């Protein structure tokens, strides 16, 4: 989700007899929302042509092989591959994405013009569609075979709302590059139209994609992978948690020892819905890691659009989430690289191989009981990193 403004909602409209309507807050919201649409329309987004393979001669860039499973429809325009419309069946592809030598951690160096300069920008050097499940697994196993036994892991990434195909592909590449993750990156990309005004369409697309995400997870576990780590962002958390819940109630359980980290970053989920989902799971043997930021402006807007309680990614009461079996990583005090403060999770990639230990609260933290709360077993570990203080809350 990419929202460049803070929306201030002001007062509610009063229509009580004898009181003039207080419309200032509503007017401000409408003006702000119009500005969001206007800026989104004018901004350069990588809709088409940005995935055209380029010549890398002399670029000294770093290549990453990324596999794709998607519910998006194919796009015949050159250098585009998939658009925001829904496909009738799960589709697959593979890309080699190259990161420039001068890359700054946490950023995506977007080309100003497609397809970009490999010395300065993220670019694609190879791309092709894959023909169904068997070719997907064959390609995945080929990549896994390049890694030593015991380290044949997969990183599955599920993007969020208002995300074009190229944006999801490049974000996963940035995470893999900055984290120096040895696993094979797999992007599960559902049919987001990449437009601010398509929130309801995107929500429905994410919901429709549940079965296909379940199928993708089972395909990965049918491969030679030792372990699969899952990272979901924004609305991608809705489809991810729903898919995992669907697996849980299906009676066809996954090999839990092959599921590694499950990171829910800035989750765009109604907090009450998530609590209900967690109760159906029961307290998981391996905790979900929920990355939140209480200053997330995009989730503030999402909550307004949904007309409901706070979204999970901006939830202030972390104790109850910890009691349900989650580890809450509060990045409120970490400086954001984006104006909406919705993409802070990408900065965690800088921690590299130490990420798992950090999420467990074990680097530089001093654990102490939470005072004054009813849940005395909850532990909060403050850790100084990424230029700020990250609070990690968990139940022992």
Secondary structure, 3 states (H helix, E strand, C coil): CCCCCCCCCCCCCCCCCCCCCCCHHHHHHHHHHHHHHHHHHHCCCCCCCCCCCCCCCCCCCEEEEEEEEEEEEEECCCCCEEEEEEEEEEEEEEEEEEECCCCCCCCCCCCCCCCCCCCCCCEEEEEEEECHHHHHHHHHHHHHCCCCCCCCEEEEEECCCCCCHHHHHHHHHHHHHHHCCCCEEEEEECCCCCCHHHHHHHHHHHHHCHHHHHHHHHHHHCCCCCEEEEEEECCHHHHHHHHHHHHHHHCCCCCHHHEEEEEEECCCCEHHHHHHHHHHHCCCCCCEEEEECCCCHHHHHHHHHHCCCCEHHHCCCHHHHHHCCEEEEECCCCCCCCCCCCCHHHHHHHHHHHHHHHHCCCCCCEEEECCCCCCCCEEEEEEEECCEEEEEEEEC
